[in-house]
């Protein structure tokens, strides 16, 4: 038998999963947009922007630039 408590727990779990999924999607979409913008920049400016970023994030973006656009920065 399904109780009200079960439905409440399932609803809360569902809302948390949707929130986490949307957050992950927004993060990925923003990072993709940044990578595309960096690919369009001239190399000097791209290097300056990458130096200002968090080192871990900058490394991930450099990897994306190499994989998707074959740009060595």
C-alpha positions in Angstrom: 0.0 0.0 0.0 1.3 3.4 -1.0 1.1 6.1 1.8 1.2 9.8 1.6 4.7 9.7 3.0 5.8 7.6 0.0 4.3 10.0 -2.5 5.9 13.0 -0.6 9.4 11.3 -0.7 9.0 10.4 -4.4 7.9 14.0 -5.2 10.8 15.6 -3.4 13.3 13.1 -5.0 11.8 13.9 -8.4 12.1 17.7 -7.9 15.7 17.3 -6.7 16.6 15.2 -9.7 15.1 17.7 -12.1 16.9 20.6 -10.3 20.2 18.9 -10.5 19.7 18.0 -14.2 18.7 21.5 -15.2 21.7 22.9 -13.3 24.0 20.5 -15.1 22.5 21.4 -18.4 22.9 25.1 -17.8 26.5 24.7 -16.8 27.3 22.6 -19.9 25.5 25.1 -22.2 27.4 28.1 -20.7 30.7 26.3 -21.0 30.0 25.4 -24.7 29.1 29.1 -25.4 32.4 30.2 -23.7 34.4 27.7 -25.8 32.8 28.9 -29.0 33.6 32.5 -28.1 37.2 31.7 -27.3 37.6 29.8 -30.6 36.5 33.0 -32.4 39.0 35.2 -30.6 42.5 36.0 -31.7 45.2 33.9 -30.0 46.6 36.7 -27.8 43.2 37.7 -26.4 42.2 34.0 -25.9 45.4 33.4 -23.9 44.7 36.4 -21.7 41.2 35.3 -21.0 42.3 31.7 -20.2 45.0 33.0 -17.8 42.3 34.8 -15.8 40.2 31.7 -15.3 40.4 29.0 -12.6 43.3 26.7 -13.6 41.1 23.6 -13.6 38.4 25.3 -15.7 41.1 26.7 -18.1 42.5 23.2 -18.6 39.1 21.8 -19.4 38.4 24.6 -21.9 41.8 24.2 -23.6 41.0 20.5 -24.0 37.6 21.4 -25.6 39.3 23.8 -27.9 41.8 21.2 -29.0 39.1 18.5 -29.4 36.4 20.5 -31.1 38.3 23.2 -33.0 41.9 21.8 -33.3 43.1 25.0 -31.7 46.3 24.9 -29.7 46.4 27.7 -27.1 
